[in-house]
C-alpha cells in the first residue's frame, strides 16, 4: 500500500512508523487509520522486525482524532463515536499492546487526546523536553479513550489521572518524566537519534523473552500475586525453551558477547 499520511520503513530489525499529517498535528483521519493498520499488520507478520518505533513529523506527535472529520452542524446526524472506537482506535491499541516485541514511542511534540493515550499504550515512552501530554477529551465533552482510563491511573496514580482527565491541563514531558509516566526526556534535536539507537539495540535482544516480559507485566495489573507466580512459571517455561536462552547462557559461560536471533 502506498502511504499518504504515514511514513513506514524497516531497517536493521526496526520498523519505524512516523505519523505524517503535520499541518493538523498528526491527528487521525480515516485514511491514516487504514495506513497505520496496514503498517502494524506488516510489523506483526514480518519475522525480520524485532522492535517498533512510533513517532511523528512536525511540531506535534499526535492531536488525536481529526475534529474536522466530525459533524458539528446542528442539522447533521451526530457521529457514532463508539463505532469509530470499535473500528479504529481499539484495534490499534490492542495491536500495539499485543505485539510480541518492544514498542517504543518517541513523543516529538504535543500528544493530545487519543495521541496521548497511544503513547501510553507503548512499552517505552521517550519524549522531547518540549513535548507535552494533554487529556484533551474533557474540553470537548468526551472521555479519555484509547485505553487512557486504564493506562493513566496505573502510570501516575488515581489522583493525578483524575485531575489530568477532568481539567485537561497540559502536562510537560519533563513533569511526566518526574512522575514516572514516561521513561526519559531528551533535547528536541536528540530525541529521534536516541530513540532509534534504543530500538536498534532492542532489536538485537532475545525478542521472544522480551515479549514474554511484556505479557507478564501486563497481566500483573489484574492478576492476584498467586496467579502471577503461576504465570511466571508458565512463561519462564516458554522462555527457557527458546534458542536465545541457550545462546545467552552459552555466551555467558564462554565469556563472549551473545548473538540473539529472536528465536
Ligand atoms: O471521534 C472519534 O472517533 C472518537 C475518538 C476520539 C479520540 C480523540 O482523540 S478526541 C480528542 C481530539 N483532540 C483534541 O481535542 C485536541 C485538539 N487540539 C488541541 O487542543 C490543540 O491543537 C493542541 C493543544 C493539541 C495544540 O495546540 P496549539 O496551540 O499548539 O496548536 P493549534 O494551533 O491548536 O493547532 C495547529 C493546527 O493543527 C491548527 O490548524 P491551523 O489553524 O494551523 O490550520 C489546528 O486546527 C490543527 N489541529 C490540532 N488538533 C487538531 C487539529 N485539526 C483537527 N483535529 C485536531 N484534533
Boltz pocket constraint, residues with backbone or C-beta under 6 A from the ligand:
constraints:
  - pocket:
      binder: B
      contacts: [[A, 22], [A, 23], [A, 24], [A, 25], [A, 27], [A, 63], [A, 64], [A, 65], [A, 66], [A, 67], [A, 68], [A, 70], [A, 81], [A, 84], [A, 85], [A, 89], [A, 110], [A, 112], [A, 113], [A, 114], [A, 115], [A, 134], [A, 136], [A, 137], [A, 140], [A, 142], [A, 145]]
      max_distance: 6.0
